[in-house]
Amino acid sequence: MQNKKVNNAFFPRNRRGQELSTNAIIMIIIGIIVLVVMVLGFTIGWNRLLPFVSSNNIENVKTGCSTACSTNNDYSYCTLPREVNDGVNEKFTDTCFNLATKTDYASRNYGIETCSTVTCNQ
């Protein structure tokens, strides 16, 4: 009679491959989490997903206002609302004209200059 070796699939005797499969499962889970975060970030927007990352957008508002002034774009300078997040005060929305002329914002030193080429009716 021959002795047949019976391999039990539930309790393998050689466990060297066990560590590799555990690492692979962990890497797959991490990869899926990263993929889900990236999909959410690109679909709903990074500002909504991670609001604490962006704390200041003054330079973007300043650049938009100076571009509107240099191109003589009345609507963009006078009436287009811009969301301002300076990282200190609460977020608010106002126009470039108001940000440049109102005394409420003068103490905040945003650096938005008045535009002599655009005439606003306000």
Residue pairs with C-beta under 8 A, 6 or more apart in sequence:
12 18
37 49
40 49
41 49
41 50
46 53
46 54
47 54
54 85
55 85
55 87
56 85
56 86
56 87
57 83
57 84
57 85
58 84
58 85
58 86
58 110
58 111
61 82
61 84
61 96
61 99
61 110
61 112
62 110
62 111
62 112
64 76
64 82
64 96
65 77
65 82
65 96
65 99
65 100
65 112
65 113
65 115
66 112
66 113
67 73
67 76
68 76
68 77
68 80
68 96
68 115
68 118
69 77
69 96
69 113
69 115
69 117
69 118
70 117
72 117
72 118
73 118
74 118
74 119
74 120
76 96
77 95
77 96
77 97
77 115
77 118
77 120
78 95
78 96
78 97
78 118
78 120
78 121
78 122
79 95
80 95
80 96
81 93
81 94
81 95
82 93
82 94
82 95
82 96
82 99
83 91
83 92
83 93
84 91
84 92
84 93
84 94
84 99
84 110
85 91
86 108
86 110
89 108
94 102
94 105
96 112
96 115
97 115
97 118
97 120
97 122
98 105
98 122
99 105
99 110
99 112
100 112
100 113
100 114
100 115
101 114
105 112
